[in-house]
Amino acid sequence: MTEEEKKILLDALLFYRDERNLDGLPMDKNYRYYDTNSNGTINYDSVDAKDANNLSNLIQLFS
């Protein structure tokens, strides 16, 4: 993968994260995103939390 391709991929990942507002989710002390339900229960398995954590890992990889 060329540097230009990495930049395009990174820009796409950042755009997707920003469009979904995933960086607005809370993070724990280990820098993992989580979501909460109406009772305040922490959930790492919600779609948003999984997406945010996966995107975070990919963004770090390609940065």
C-alpha positions as CSV (number, residue, x, y, z in Angstrom):
1,M,0.0,0.0,0.0
2,T,1.4,3.4,-1.0
3,E,1.5,6.4,1.3
4,E,-1.1,8.0,-0.8
5,E,-3.4,5.0,-0.5
6,K,-2.9,5.0,3.3
7,K,-3.8,8.7,3.5
8,I,-7.0,8.1,1.5
9,L,-7.9,5.1,3.7
10,L,-7.2,7.1,6.9
11,D,-9.3,10.0,5.6
12,A,-12.2,7.7,4.9
13,L,-11.9,6.1,8.4
14,L,-11.9,9.5,10.1
15,F,-14.8,10.7,7.9
16,Y,-16.9,7.6,8.9
17,R,-16.0,8.0,12.6
18,D,-17.0,11.7,12.5
19,E,-20.2,11.1,10.6
20,R,-21.3,8.4,13.1
21,N,-20.2,10.6,16.0
22,L,-18.3,7.6,17.5
23,D,-15.6,9.7,19.1
24,G,-18.3,11.2,21.3
25,L,-18.7,7.9,23.2
26,P,-17.2,7.7,26.6
27,M,-13.9,5.8,27.1
28,D,-12.7,3.7,30.1
29,K,-9.3,4.0,31.7
30,N,-7.9,1.5,29.1
31,Y,-9.1,3.9,26.3
32,R,-11.8,1.5,25.1
33,Y,-15.1,3.0,24.0
34,Y,-18.3,1.9,25.6
35,D,-22.0,2.7,25.4
36,T,-24.6,2.8,28.2
37,N,-28.2,1.9,28.2
38,S,-31.0,3.8,29.9
39,N,-30.2,2.2,33.3
40,G,-26.5,3.4,33.0
41,T,-25.2,-0.1,32.5
42,I,-21.9,-0.1,30.6
43,N,-21.9,-2.0,27.3
44,Y,-18.9,-2.8,25.2
45,D,-20.9,-5.0,22.8
46,S,-23.2,-2.3,21.3
47,V,-22.8,-1.7,17.6
48,D,-21.5,1.8,18.3
49,A,-19.0,0.7,20.9
50,K,-17.7,-2.1,18.6
51,D,-17.5,0.3,15.6
52,A,-15.7,3.0,17.7
53,N,-13.1,0.5,19.1
54,N,-12.5,-1.1,15.7
55,L,-12.2,2.3,14.0
56,S,-9.8,3.5,16.7
57,N,-7.6,0.4,16.1
58,L,-7.6,0.9,12.4
59,I,-6.9,4.7,12.7
60,Q,-3.9,3.9,14.9
61,L,-2.7,1.3,12.5
62,F,-2.8,3.6,9.5
63,S,-1.6,6.8,11.2
